[in-house]
Amino acid sequence: MVQINDNIAEVAQQIIDMGILTKKSYDDCQHIGAAIISECDCIMSWNFKHIVNIKTIRGIRAITNLKGCKPIEILNPTVLLESEE
């Protein structure tokens, strides 16, 4: 569990300011911000509308680069279901 703090709120606002997501998706912005600030390796989500899409993935990559943060992968859970043949 991660508590929302000023650093997470700053990243969430940056996501909105850069036009990656809108204020309507502030919870999603906080989710992404928490993952970035917590240095998670990836975000797994079924939310294709706001999180797992090329615009968000590229935007989040830009934010992590600008802030000097660890890169984060944004993936859908089906990647875990792929079997080796």
Secondary structure in CASP SS format (residue, H / E / C, confidence):
PFRMAT SS
TARGET T0000
AUTHOR 0000-0000-0000
METHOD secondary structure of the structure
MODEL  1
M C 1.00
V C 1.00
Q C 1.00
I C 1.00
N C 1.00
D H 1.00
N H 1.00
I H 1.00
A H 1.00
E H 1.00
V H 1.00
A H 1.00
Q H 1.00
Q H 1.00
I H 1.00
I H 1.00
D H 1.00
M C 1.00
G C 1.00
I C 1.00
L C 1.00
T C 1.00
K H 1.00
K H 1.00
S H 1.00
Y H 1.00
D H 1.00
D H 1.00
C H 1.00
Q H 1.00
H H 1.00
I H 1.00
G H 1.00
A H 1.00
A H 1.00
I H 1.00
I H 1.00
S C 1.00
E C 1.00
C C 1.00
D C 1.00
C E 1.00
I E 1.00
M E 1.00
S C 1.00
W C 1.00
N C 1.00
F C 1.00
K C 1.00
H C 1.00
I C 1.00
V C 1.00
N C 1.00
I H 1.00
K H 1.00
T H 1.00
I H 1.00
R H 1.00
G H 1.00
I H 1.00
R H 1.00
A H 1.00
I H 1.00
T H 1.00
N H 1.00
L H 1.00
K H 1.00
G C 1.00
C C 1.00
K C 1.00
P C 1.00
I C 1.00
E E 1.00
I E 1.00
L E 1.00
N C 1.00
P H 1.00
T H 1.00
V H 1.00
L H 1.00
L C 1.00
E C 1.00
S C 1.00
E C 1.00
E C 1.00
END
